[in-house]
Amino acid sequence: MNKEAVCCFCGKSVLVKEAISLSVKDNIDAVEEQGFLCHRKCLKSKLDKRIANYLFIDL
């Protein structure tokens, strides 16, 4: 069975095994963190175009 989650950017379903996992902390020393899942294309659309990242080679 393919588990699905909700993309934190577009609100549509994303397969967990295909999703990008984001982790956010209040600051670098914080212990607590919040996790989010999203589509690759959604994350790419939110990043500045000057940011090079190997995650997007196939997009």
C-alpha positions in Angstrom: 0.0 0.0 0.0 1.3 3.5 -0.9 1.1 5.8 2.0 0.2 9.4 1.2 0.7 12.7 2.9 -0.3 16.3 2.2 2.2 18.6 0.5 2.9 21.5 2.8 3.0 24.0 -0.2 0.1 23.0 -2.5 -2.1 20.9 -0.1 -2.4 18.0 -2.6 -1.5 14.4 -2.0 2.1 13.3 -2.3 3.3 9.7 -2.0 5.5 9.5 1.2 8.2 7.5 -0.7 8.5 10.3 -3.3 8.1 13.3 -1.1 10.9 15.7 0.0 11.2 15.7 3.8 11.7 19.2 5.4 12.8 19.7 9.0 12.4 23.2 10.6 13.9 24.3 13.9 13.3 27.6 15.7 17.1 28.1 15.7 20.2 26.1 15.1 20.5 25.0 18.8 16.8 24.2 19.2 16.0 20.6 20.3 12.4 20.7 19.0 11.7 20.5 15.3 8.7 20.3 13.0 8.7 18.0 9.9 6.9 18.6 6.6 6.6 16.7 3.4 6.2 18.2 -0.1 6.5 17.6 -3.8 9.9 18.2 -5.4 8.4 20.7 -7.9 6.6 22.6 -5.1 9.9 23.1 -3.1 11.8 24.0 -6.3 9.2 26.7 -7.1 9.7 28.3 -3.6 13.5 28.4 -3.7 15.4 31.3 -5.3 16.6 30.3 -8.8 20.2 31.0 -7.7 20.2 28.1 -5.3 21.8 25.1 -6.9 20.7 21.8 -5.5 21.3 18.2 -6.7 17.7 17.3 -5.7 16.4 19.1 -8.8 18.7 17.7 -11.5 15.8 15.7 -13.1 13.3 18.6 -13.0 
